[in-house]
């Protein structure tokens, strides 16, 4: 549900059937971020991925399909096809122009700016990739080379199609559904028309359209869109048709997840609570259900309803069913259809407060037992609430408990769902009154057997997001509640039911393994070449390269251990460094290894802020060590190194320098970024300063930290040096060190995992510039990369798995 600031709500008076009604309105031009735009972005991303699969793996099949389709129109005169396609081109050019004129006439300058920015970005994105996309498309057989030249308006290229799709997406919230669909149909018409004329096959066009859709959806998420919720006046008029005549309609500042709540007063003085649900709430519900389906099982989630109307009718029915079970709950008074497909649920207004805002002193044992009696009635009636938490339990003004909001409710519910309600309410009330009282109140009404049966669901996946967040802040409360259930019911133990379909650790491993597999497959063509080049290497020197590669992990472990005051086991820390080699193979700039080290320090009992500062300190010392060694070895080598062999072309350097200056300018002149740096970055820098001060007071740690960094870097230098010796190379150690230190620094900026490609190019260029023949430099670098990059992958994966299994990360 989009969040609207209270300051954006404007009290106004409207006239309905001759009477004046005071309503709260949100101006149409109020910009908010909608769940529907997030859903649209997710679908667009899937469309991009699917179209790329078709482009890369099924283009040949689309060629046959295009030939079959174009064959159906071979009997139509060529002139007729050209005229028909040119008329389509004319429409494709006129529509964006009309949209621009429409925005200017309406003087919607903000939307005009977003429209222009989005279309330009979309055009540039696909323009840069156009050559690659067209290179993936096979040539269309029997294509007349003069056909495109005979078209009246030339060719509709991929960047234009992408811009068209992006523009239609960002303008969607402002256009009527009829015109928006018509514009999209015209755009989509390019697919069959180009096939009919015999110009193209659809695979590249699909990529362009889906990319435009994605860019437009991301623009809506970034900049927001106009408020699409039904107006207060529209709600009032719709209720009037349902014979609920209002005199006042006000926004309610209450927890009404998945809806927009209102308090209303009718002409007779009656009070009502109204939940308004629109297409955005529908989109949020779909996203919520998809995420839960992917994450969880055995939690009773049903398939999404076919429409918003059906979902609202089901909620109303569940509430009525609870009333029939004698549960104290607000009376369902009406289900009302609103404009643009929105719906409203009208309940009787009850005076009271939800338990999440009630003082804990008011939650007496008598009230808790009365609350559980209502839960018992729900269970007897076969109604599962499925969101039974403190926010959905009311304490009325007369001190009685009332259960509200059956938005996730199920009738004729299974025992598992009924037990889940019990587990949820025990933990939710335990946050307020403590685990002993919460469990005792449930047992006093439901009995030992029912509470014990619900115990396997006393776990985070069975709870609402709000309850999960609260429990994470109250460390140990979940375990205390389980212990209380065991103690008070007399059961031996609680065997938790498996609710997670895929555990986060298993999912992470699966993603890492999949990414690594894809990465290895893309590099597999280099294996025969690499094997052929290292076949004649000296085995002793090659073995030494592997030994020095292993020493780098020992150096990394020593440095990590010295960066914190806590004592870390050196063997386990070395295993973490080795596991980092696996993670870094599928992440650029060693991001994966940094995250792994941070997680390891957290699991070792070190606070996150201290762990982050320690890793930053380790990186700082590593950088200083790297620079110091470069100076030392440059002086030792006694001759200048041709650094131009390492560096890219001057044009690239100018572009990079311009980008860096641009970033600096943005930081200097953007107040929000300066504030963010002051609030977020400066404290981290201060913590690093404190770590340095503590390190200066501990000479032993300082020696270990510098020594570990030296061992790490020098082991890499030694591995490269013995790799050169393995092929009979004759070059000084100092020169090799300078080449490695400069080349590794430059290649570290490469976006590829482990710097693949960039490292090899930098080292080979540096070695040849230092006088080593290419016939030796090339296989030596490949042997070095085999020892330091490829061989550690399998043991790194094994170490990563072991650390996961023993919950060390």
C-alpha positions in Angstrom: 0.0 0.0 0.0 1.5 3.4 -0.9 2.4 5.6 2.0 0.9 9.1 1.9 2.1 11.8 4.4 -0.5 13.2 6.7 0.3 16.7 5.4 -0.9 15.7 1.9 -4.4 14.9 3.2 -6.7 17.9 2.8 -10.1 18.2 4.5 -12.7 19.4 2.0 -16.5 19.5 1.8 -18.4 17.8 -1.1 -22.0 17.9 -2.0 -23.8 14.5 -2.4 -27.5 14.4 -3.3 -27.9 17.9 -1.8 -26.2 17.3 1.5 -22.7 18.5 2.5 -20.2 15.8 3.5 -16.8 16.5 5.1 -14.2 14.2 3.6 -10.4 13.8 3.6 -9.0 14.1 0.1 -5.5 13.4 -1.2 -4.8 15.7 -4.1 -4.6 13.9 -7.5 -1.1 15.3 -8.0 0.3 13.8 -4.8 3.1 11.5 -5.9 3.6 8.1 -4.2 5.3 4.8 -4.9 2.8 2.0 -5.6 3.1 -1.7 -5.0 1.8 -2.2 -8.5 4.8 -0.5 -9.9 7.1 -2.9 -8.0 5.1 -5.9 -9.3 5.3 -4.4 -12.8 9.1 -4.1 -12.5 9.4 -7.7 -11.3 7.3 -8.9 -14.3 9.3 -6.7 -16.7 12.6 -8.1 -15.3 11.3 -11.7 -15.9 10.3 -10.6 -19.4 13.8 -9.3 -20.1 15.4 -12.5 -18.9 12.9 -14.6 -20.9 13.5 -12.6 -24.1 17.3 -12.8 -23.6 16.9 -16.6 -23.4 14.9 -16.6 -26.6 17.5 -14.3 -28.2 20.5 -16.4 -27.2 19.2 -19.9 -27.3 16.2 -20.0 -29.6 16.8 -17.5 -32.4 17.1 -20.3 -34.9 13.6 -21.5 -33.9 12.2 -18.1 -34.3 13.7 -17.9 -37.8 11.6 -20.9 -38.8 8.5 -19.4 -37.2 9.1 -16.1 -39.0 9.4 -17.9 -42.3 6.2 -19.8 -41.7 4.3 -16.6 -40.8 5.6 -14.6 -43.7 4.8 -17.4 -46.0 1.1 -16.9 -45.2 1.2 -13.5 -46.8 3.2 -14.2 -50.0 0.1 -13.9 -52.0 -0.4 -10.2 -51.0 1.1 -7.7 -53.3 4.3 -6.2 -52.0 3.0 -2.7 -52.5 0.1 -3.4 -50.3 2.3 -4.7 -47.5 4.6 -1.7 -47.8 1.7 0.8 -47.6 0.2 -1.1 -44.6 3.5 -1.2 -42.7 4.2 2.5 -43.5 0.9 3.4 -42.1 1.8 1.6 -39.0 5.1 3.5 -38.9 3.2 6.7 -39.2 1.1 5.8 -36.1 4.2 4.8 -34.2 5.8 8.2 -34.8 2.6 10.2 -34.3 1.6 8.7 -30.9 4.7 9.7 -28.9 4.5 13.2 -30.5 0.8 13.5 -29.4 1.8 12.4 -25.9 4.4 15.1 -25.7 1.9 17.7 -26.9 -0.6 16.4 -24.4 1.8 16.8 -21.5 2.7 20.3 -22.6 -0.9 21.4 -22.9 -1.7 20.0 -19.5 1.5 21.8 -18.2 2.5 18.7 -16.3 6.1 19.7 -16.3 7.2 17.1 -13.8 5.7 14.2 -15.8 7.1 15.7 -19.0 10.6 15.7 -17.4 10.3 12.1 -16.3 9.0 11.1 -19.7 11.9 12.7 -21.5 14.5 11.4 -19.1 13.1 7.9 -19.2 12.9 7.7 -23.0 16.4 9.1 -23.4 17.9 6.7 -20.9 16.0 3.8 -22.6 17.3 4.9 -26.0 20.9 5.1 -24.8 20.8 1.7 -22.9 19.6 -0.2 -26.0 21.7 1.9 -28.4 24.8 0.7 -26.6 23.7 -2.9 -26.8 22.1 -2.8 -30.3 25.1 -4.2 -32.0 25.3 -7.1 -29.6 21.5 -7.8 -29.9 21.6 -7.7 -33.7 24.7 -9.9 -33.7 22.7 -12.6 -31.9 19.9 -12.6 -34.5 20.5 -14.9 -37.4 20.1 -13.5 -40.9 16.6 -13.9 -42.2 16.6 -16.1 -45.3 15.2 -14.7 -48.6 15.3 -11.2 -47.2 15.1 -8.6 -50.0 17.9 -6.1 -49.3 16.0 -3.3 -51.1 12.8 -3.8 -49.2 13.7 -1.6 -46.2 14.9 1.2 -48.5 11.5 1.3 -50.2 9.6 2.0 -46.9 8.2 5.5 -46.8 9.5 6.3 -43.2 12.6 4.1 -43.1 13.3 1.7 -40.3 11.9 1.5 -36.8 15.1 0.6 -34.9 15.5 -1.1 -31.5 16.3 2.1 -29.5 13.1 3.7 -30.7 11.0 0.7 -29.8 12.6 0.7 -26.3 11.9 4.4 -25.8 8.3 3.9 -27.0 7.8 1.1 -24.4 9.4 3.1 -21.6 7.4 6.2 -22.4 4.1 4.3 -22.4 5.0 2.7 -19.1 5.7 5.9 -17.2 2.7 7.6 -18.7 0.4 4.7 -17.8 -0.8 6.2 -14.5 -1.9 9.4 -16.3 -3.6 7.8 -19.3 -7.0 6.2 -19.3 -7.0 2.4 -19.5 -8.6 2.4 -23.0 -6.0 4.8 -24.6 -3.1 3.1 -22.7 -4.1 -0.3 -24.0 -4.6 1.0 -27.5 -1.1 2.5 -27.5 0.5 -0.7 -26.3 -1.4 -2.7 -29.0 0.1 -0.4 -31.7 3.6 -0.9 -30.2 3.2 -4.7 -30.0 1.9 -4.6 -33.6 5.5 -4.2 -34.8 6.2 -7.9 -34.1 3.7 -9.5 -36.5 4.0 -6.6 -39.1 7.8 -6.9 -39.4 7.4 -10.6 -39.8 4.7 -10.2 -42.4 6.8 -7.8 -44.5 9.8 -10.1 -44.1 12.0 -7.6 -42.4 12.9 -9.3 -39.2 12.4 -12.1 -36.7 10.9 -11.2 -33.3 13.6 -12.2 -30.9 15.6 -8.9 -30.9 12.3 -6.9 -30.8 11.2 -8.8 -27.7 14.4 -7.8 -25.9 13.9 -4.1 -26.9 10.3 -4.0 -25.8 10.8 -5.8 -22.5 13.8 -3.6 -21.7 11.7 -0.5 -22.3 9.0 -1.9 -20.0 11.6 -2.5 -17.3 13.2 0.9 -17.6 9.8 2.6 -17.4 8.8 0.6 -14.4 12.0 1.4 -12.6 11.4 5.1 -13.4 8.0 4.9 -11.7 9.6 3.3 -8.7 12.3 5.9 -8.5 10.2 9.0 -9.1 6.8 7.8 -7.9 3.4 8.1 -9.7 0.2 10.1 -9.0 -2.0 8.8 -6.3 -4.4 6.3 -7.8 -6.6 5.6 -4.7 -10.3 6.3 -4.9 -11.2 9.8 -3.8 -13.1 10.5 -0.6 -15.9 11.9 -2.8 -16.0 8.7 -4.9 -16.2 6.6 -1.7 -19.0 8.7 -0.3 -21.1 8.5 -3.5 -20.6 4.7 -3.8 -21.7 4.2 -0.1 -24.7 6.4 -0.8 -25.8 3.9 -3.4 -25.6 1.2 -0.8 -27.9 3.2 1.5 -25.1 4.3 3.8 -25.4 8.0 3.8 -22.4 9.7 5.3 -22.0 13.1 6.9 -18.2 12.7 7.5 -15.3 10.6 6.1 -11.9 10.8 7.7 -8.6 9.0 7.2 -7.8 6.6 10.1 -4.3 6.4 11.5 -4.5 2.8 12.5 -2.8 -0.5 11.4 -4.8 -1.7 8.4 -2.3 -3.7 6.5 -3.1 -4.0 2.8 -5.9 -1.3 2.8 -6.6 2.4 3.3 -8.7 2.8 6.5 -11.4 5.4 7.1 -13.6 6.4 10.0 -17.0 7.5 8.9 -20.2 9.0 10.5 -23.6 8.6 8.8 -26.4 11.1 8.8 -28.1 9.3 11.8 -24.9 9.6 13.9 -23.8 5.9 13.4 -20.1 5.2 13.3 -18.4 3.0 10.7 -15.0 1.7 9.9 -14.2 1.4 6.2 -11.4 -0.5 4.5 -10.7 0.6 1.0 -8.8 -1.7 -1.3 -7.6 -0.9 -4.8 -5.5 -2.4 -7.5 -2.3 -1.4 -5.7 -3.4 -3.4 -2.6 -4.1 -6.2 -5.0 -0.6 -6.0 -6.4 0.9 -5.9 -2.9 -1.1 -9.0 -2.0 0.1 -10.9 -5.1 3.7 -10.0 -4.3 3.2 -11.1 -0.7 1.8 -14.4 -1.7 4.5 -15.1 -4.3 7.3 -14.4 -1.8 5.6 -16.6 0.8 5.1 -19.4 -1.7 8.8 -19.3 -2.7 9.9 -19.2 0.9 7.4 -21.2 2.9 5.3 -24.4 2.9 2.7 -25.9 5.2 1.5 -22.4 6.2 -1.9 -22.8 4.6 -1.5 -20.2 1.9 -4.2 -20.5 -0.8 -3.9 -19.5 -4.4 -4.5 -15.8 -5.1 -8.1 -14.9 -5.8 -9.1 -14.3 -9.4 -9.9 -10.6 -8.7 -9.9 -8.0 -6.0 -13.7 -8.3 -5.7 -13.4 -12.0 -4.9 -10.7 -11.3 -2.3 -12.8 -8.6 -0.6 -15.9 -10.8 -0.7 -13.9 -13.6 1.0 -12.8 -11.3 3.8 -16.4 -10.2 4.4 -17.5 -13.8 4.4 -14.8 -14.8 6.9 -15.8 -12.0 9.2 -19.5 -13.0 9.0 -18.6 -16.6 9.7 -16.7 -15.5 12.8 -19.8 -13.6 13.9 -21.9 -16.8 13.4 -19.4 -18.6 15.7 -20.3 -16.1 18.4 -16.9 -14.4 18.2 -16.9 -10.8 19.3 -16.0 -8.9 16.2 -17.2 -5.8 14.3 -20.4 -6.4 12.3 -19.9 -6.5 8.5 -22.3 -4.0 7.1 -21.6 -3.8 3.4 -19.3 -4.7 0.6 -19.2 -1.8 -1.9 -17.7 -1.6 -5.4 -15.9 1.7 -6.1 -14.7 3.3 -9.3 -11.7 1.9 -11.3 -12.2 -1.6 -9.8 -11.6 -0.7 -6.2 -13.7 -2.2 -3.3 -14.7 -1.1 0.2 -15.6 -3.1 3.2 -17.9 -1.4 5.8 -17.8 -2.5 9.4 -19.5 -1.2 12.5 -17.3 1.2 14.5 -16.3 -0.2 17.9 -14.8 2.0 20.6 -11.5 0.7 22.0 -7.8 0.3 21.3 -5.8 -2.5 19.8 -3.5 -4.3 22.3 -0.3 -3.0 20.6 -1.1 0.5 22.0 -2.7 -0.6 25.4 -0.5 -0.3 28.5 0.8 -3.6 29.7 -0.7 -2.9 33.1 -4.2 -3.1 31.6 -3.6 -6.6 30.2 -4.7 -8.5 33.3 -4.9 -12.3 33.6 -8.7 -12.0 33.4 -8.5 -10.1 30.1 -6.0 -12.5 28.7 -8.2 -15.5 29.5 -11.2 -13.7 28.0 -9.2 -13.1 24.8 -8.3 -16.8 24.6 -12.0 -17.6 25.0 -12.6 -15.7 21.8 -9.9 -17.7 20.1 -11.5 -20.9 21.4 -14.8 -19.9 19.7 -12.9 -19.3 16.5 -11.4 -22.8 16.7 -14.8 -24.3 17.4 -16.2 -22.6 14.4 -13.3 -23.7 12.1 -12.2 -20.2 11.4 -8.5 -19.4 11.2 -7.6 -15.7 11.5 -4.0 -16.2 10.1 -2.8 -12.8 11.4 -3.7 -13.2 15.1 -1.4 -10.7 16.8 -1.8 -7.9 19.3 -2.6 -5.3 16.6 -5.7 -7.3 15.6 -7.1 -7.8 19.1 -9.2 -4.9 20.5 -9.8 -4.0 24.1 -13.2 -2.3 24.0 -14.1 0.6 26.2 -16.1 -1.8 28.4 -12.9 -3.9 28.9 -13.9 -6.8 26.6 -11.6 -8.4 24.0 -12.6 -8.2 20.3 -10.9 -9.8 17.3 -10.7 -7.7 14.2 -9.4 -7.8 10.6 -10.1 -11.1 8.8 -8.2 -10.1 5.7 -6.2 -13.3 5.7 -8.9 -15.4 7.3 -10.0 -18.9 6.2 -13.2 -20.8 7.0 -13.3 -24.6 7.4 -9.7 -24.2 8.3 -7.3 -27.1 8.9 -5.9 -28.0 12.3 -2.5 -26.7 11.2 -3.9 -23.2 10.5 -5.8 -23.2 13.8 -2.6 -24.2 15.7 -0.7 -21.4 13.8 -3.1 -18.9 15.3 -2.4 -20.1 18.8 1.4 -20.0 18.3 1.2 -16.5 16.8 -1.0 -15.0 19.6 1.2 -16.6 22.3 4.3 -15.0 21.0 2.6 -11.7 20.2 1.2 -11.3 23.7 4.5 -12.6 25.2 6.1 -9.4 23.8 3.7 -7.4 26.1 3.2 -9.5 29.2 6.1 -12.0 29.1 6.3 -15.6 28.1 5.1 -17.2 31.4 1.8 -15.2 31.5 1.2 -15.6 27.8 1.6 -19.3 27.9 -0.4 -19.7 31.1 -3.4 -17.8 29.8 -3.5 -19.9 26.6 -3.3 -23.2 28.7 -6.0 -21.9 31.1 -8.5 -21.8 28.3 -7.4 -24.1 25.6 -5.8 -26.8 27.7 -2.4 -28.5 27.6 -3.1 -30.6 24.6 -4.1 -27.8 22.2 -1.2 -25.6 23.3 1.3 -28.5 23.0 -0.1 -29.3 19.5 0.6 -25.7 18.5 4.2 -25.7 19.9 5.9 -26.9 16.7 4.8 -23.7 15.1 6.5 -21.5 17.7 9.0 -20.2 15.1 9.6 -17.1 13.0 8.3 -18.3 9.6 4.9 -19.0 11.1 4.5 -15.4 12.3 3.6 -12.1 10.7 6.3 -9.7 9.6 5.6 -7.3 12.5 5.8 -10.1 15.1 9.0 -11.4 13.6 10.6 -8.0 13.7 9.6 -7.5 17.3 10.9 -10.9 18.4 14.3 -10.2 16.7 14.6 -7.1 18.8 13.8 -9.1 22.0 16.6 -11.6 22.0 15.8 -14.8 23.7 12.1 -14.3 24.1 11.3 -17.0 21.4 13.4 -19.6 23.2 11.9 -18.6 26.6 8.3 -19.1 25.2 9.2 -22.6 23.9 10.7 -23.4 27.3 7.6 -22.2 29.1 5.4 -24.4 26.8 7.5 -27.4 27.6 7.5 -26.6 31.3 3.8 -25.8 31.7 2.4 -28.5 29.4 4.7 -31.2 30.6 5.9 -32.3 27.1 9.4 -33.7 26.6 10.5 -31.5 23.8 9.3 -29.4 20.8 10.0 -30.8 17.3 9.6 -27.8 15.1 7.6 -28.4 11.9 9.5 -27.6 8.6 8.0 -24.5 7.2 10.7 -23.1 5.0 10.7 -24.4 1.5 14.2 -23.2 0.9 16.4 -22.0 3.8 18.4 -18.9 3.2 21.7 -20.7 3.5 20.7 -23.4 1.1 19.4 -20.7 -1.3 22.7 -18.8 -1.1 24.7 -22.0 -1.8 22.4 -22.8 -4.7 22.8 -19.3 -6.2 26.6 -19.4 -5.7 26.9 -22.8 -7.2 24.7 -21.9 -10.2 26.6 -18.7 -10.8 29.9 -20.4 -10.5 28.8 -23.2 -12.9 27.7 -20.6 -15.5 31.0 -18.8 -15.0 33.1 -21.9 -15.4 31.0 -22.9 -18.5 31.8 -19.5 -20.1 35.5 -20.0 -19.5 35.6 -23.7 -20.5 36.9 -22.9 -24.0 40.2 -21.7 -22.4 40.9 -25.0 -20.7 42.4 -26.9 -23.7 44.6 -23.8 -24.5 45.7 -23.6 -20.8 46.5 -27.3 -20.6 48.5 -27.2 -23.7 50.6 -24.3 -22.5 51.4 -25.7 -19.1 52.1 -29.2 -20.2 55.9 -28.5 -20.5 56.2 -26.7 -17.2 58.6 -27.8 -14.5 56.6 -29.8 -12.0 58.6 -28.7 -8.9 58.1 -25.0 -9.7 54.5 -25.6 -10.5 54.0 -27.4 -7.2 55.6 -24.4 -5.4 53.2 -22.1 -7.1 50.3 -24.1 -5.5 52.1 -24.0 -2.1 52.5 -20.2 -2.3 48.9 -19.9 -3.3 47.9 -21.7 -0.1 50.1 -19.5 2.0 48.0 -16.5 0.9 45.1 -17.8 2.9 47.3 -18.2 5.9 48.4 -14.6 5.5 44.7 -13.4 5.2 43.8 -15.4 8.3 46.6 -13.8 10.3 45.6 -10.3 9.2 41.9 -10.9 10.0 42.8 -12.3 13.4 45.0 -9.3 14.2 42.4 -6.8 13.1 40.1 -7.6 16.1 40.8 -7.8 19.8 38.9 -11.1 20.2 40.9 -14.2 19.7 39.9 -16.2 16.6 41.1 -19.8 16.0 43.7 -19.5 13.3 42.7 -22.8 11.6 39.1 -21.9 11.3 39.9 -18.4 10.2 42.2 -19.9 7.5 39.2 -22.0 6.4 37.1 -18.8 6.2 39.8 -17.2 4.0 39.7 -20.3 1.7 35.9 -20.2 1.6 36.2 -16.6 0.6 38.1 -17.7 -2.5 35.1 -19.7 -3.6 32.7 -16.8 -2.9 34.9 -14.2 -4.7 34.9 -16.3 -7.9 31.3 -15.2 -8.6 31.4 -11.6 -7.2 33.4 -8.6 -8.5 35.9 -6.7 -6.4 36.0 -9.3 -3.7 32.5 -8.2 -2.4 31.6 -11.8 -1.5 34.7 -12.4 0.6 34.1 -9.2 2.5 30.6 -10.2 3.3 31.7 -13.6 4.3 34.4 -12.2 6.7 31.8 -9.8 8.2 29.4 -12.7 8.8 32.2 -14.8 10.4 33.1 -12.0 12.8 29.4 -11.5 13.7 29.0 -15.2 14.4 32.2 -15.0 16.6 30.4 -12.6 18.9 31.8 -9.3 17.5 29.4 -6.5 17.1 28.6 -5.5 13.5 29.9 -2.0 13.8 33.2 -3.2 15.3 33.5 -6.0 12.7 32.9 -3.5 9.8 35.5 -1.1 11.2 38.0 -4.1 11.7 37.6 -5.1 8.0 38.0 -1.5 6.9 41.2 -1.4 9.0 42.4 -4.6 7.5 41.8 -3.2 4.0 43.6 0.0 4.9 46.7 -1.8 6.2 46.6 -4.0 3.2 46.6 -1.0 0.9 49.4 0.7 2.7 51.4 -2.5 2.7 50.8 -2.9 -1.1 52.0 0.7 -1.8 55.0 0.3 0.5 56.1 -2.9 -1.3 55.6 -1.3 -4.7 58.0 1.5 -3.6 60.5 -1.0 -2.1 60.6 -3.3 -5.2 60.7 -0.4 -7.6 63.9 0.9 -5.9 65.2 -2.6 -5.7 64.7 -3.3 -9.4 66.8 -0.3 -10.2 65.1 0.5 -13.4 61.9 2.2 -14.6 58.9 0.1 -15.5 56.9 1.0 -18.5 53.5 1.6 -16.8 51.9 2.4 -20.2 51.6 -1.3 -20.9 49.3 -1.6 -17.9 47.1 1.3 -18.6 44.2 1.6 -21.0 44.0 4.1 -23.8 44.1 7.8 -23.0 40.5 8.3 -24.1 39.4 5.8 -21.5 41.5 7.5 -18.8 39.9 10.9 -19.7 36.4 9.4 -19.5 37.2 7.8 -16.1 38.7 11.1 -14.8 35.7 13.0 -16.0 33.4 10.5 -14.2 35.4 10.8 -11.0 35.2 14.6 -11.2 31.5 14.4 -11.9 31.0 12.3 -8.8 33.0 14.7 -6.7 30.9 17.6 -8.1 27.7 15.8 -7.3 28.9 15.1 -3.7 30.0 18.7 -3.3 26.9 20.4 -4.6 24.2 17.9 -3.4 23.1 18.6 0.2 21.5 15.3 0.8 24.6 13.4 -0.2 26.8 15.6 2.0 24.4 15.0 4.9 24.5 11.2 4.3 28.3 11.3 4.3 28.3 13.3 7.6 25.8 10.9 9.2 26.9 7.6 7.8 30.4 7.7 6.5 32.1 10.0 9.0 31.2 7.8 12.0 32.6 4.8 10.2 35.8 6.7 9.5 36.0 7.7 13.2 35.6 4.1 14.2 38.5 3.2 12.0 40.5 5.9 13.7 39.7 4.4 17.1 40.7 1.0 15.8 44.1 2.4 14.6 44.6 4.0 18.0 43.9 0.7 19.8 46.2 -1.0 17.3 49.0 1.4 18.0 48.7 0.5 21.7 49.1 -3.2 20.9 52.5 -3.8 19.1 51.9 -7.5 18.9 48.6 -7.1 17.0 50.2 -4.5 14.8 53.1 -6.8 13.9 50.6 -9.6 13.1 48.4 -7.4 11.0 51.3 -6.0 8.9 53.0 -9.5 8.8 49.8 -11.1 7.6 49.3 -8.5 4.9 53.0 -8.9 3.9 52.7 -12.7 3.8 49.5 -12.4 1.7 51.0 -10.1 -1.0 54.5 -11.7 -1.1 53.0 -15.2 -1.5 51.2 -14.0 -4.6 54.5 -12.5 -5.9 56.3 -15.7 -5.2 53.6 -17.8 -6.9 54.0 -15.6 -10.1 57.8 -15.8 -9.9 58.0 -19.6 -9.6 55.5 -19.8 -12.4 57.9 -17.9 -14.6 60.7 -20.1 -13.5 58.7 -23.2 -14.4 59.0 -22.2 -18.1 62.6 -21.2 -17.9 62.0 -17.5 -17.6 64.9 -15.2 -16.6 63.7 -12.1 -14.8 64.5 -10.6 -11.5 62.2 -11.1 -8.5 61.9 -7.3 -7.9 60.7 -6.8 -11.5 58.1 -9.5 -11.1 57.0 -8.0 -7.8 56.5 -4.5 -9.5 54.6 -6.1 -12.4 52.3 -8.0 -10.0 51.7 -5.0 -7.6 50.9 -2.6 -10.4 48.9 -5.1 -12.5 46.9 -6.5 -9.6 45.9 -2.9 -8.5 44.7 -1.9 -12.0 42.9 -5.3 -12.6 41.1 -5.1 -9.3 38.7 -2.5 -10.8 37.5 -5.0 -13.4 33.8 -6.0 -12.9 34.5 -9.6 -13.7 34.7 -12.2 -10.9 38.2 -12.6 -9.7 39.3 -10.0 -12.4 39.2 -12.7 -15.1 40.6 -11.3 -18.3 41.8 -8.1 -16.7 44.4 -9.8 -14.5 45.8 -11.9 -17.3 46.0 -9.0 -19.6 47.7 -6.7 -17.1 50.3 -9.3 -16.0 51.2 -10.5 -19.5 51.5 -6.8 -20.6 53.7 -6.0 -17.7 56.0 -9.0 -18.0 56.5 -8.5 -21.7 57.2 -4.8 -21.1 59.8 -5.8 -18.5 61.7 -7.9 -21.2 60.2 -11.4 -20.7 59.3 -13.0 -24.0 55.6 -13.5 -24.7 56.2 -17.2 -25.3 57.1 -17.5 -21.6 55.0 -14.7 -20.1 51.7 -16.1 -21.5 51.9 -19.7 -20.2 53.5 -18.5 -16.9 50.5 -16.2 -16.2 48.2 -19.0 -17.1 50.0 -21.4 -14.6 49.9 -18.7 -12.0 46.1 -18.2 -12.4 45.6 -22.0 -12.3 47.4 -22.2 -9.0 45.8 -19.1 -7.4 42.4 -18.9 -9.0 41.1 -22.2 -10.4 42.6 -24.8 -8.1 41.3 -23.2 -4.8 37.7 -23.2 -6.0 36.8 -26.8 -5.0 38.5 -26.7 -1.6 36.9 -23.3 -1.1 33.5 -24.7 -1.8 34.1 -27.5 0.6 35.2 -25.1 3.3 32.2 -22.9 2.7 29.9 -25.9 3.1 31.6 -27.0 6.3 31.3 -23.6 7.8 27.6 -23.4 6.9 26.9 -26.8 8.4 28.6 -25.9 11.6 26.9 -22.5 11.7 30.2 -20.6 11.7 28.9 -18.2 9.0 
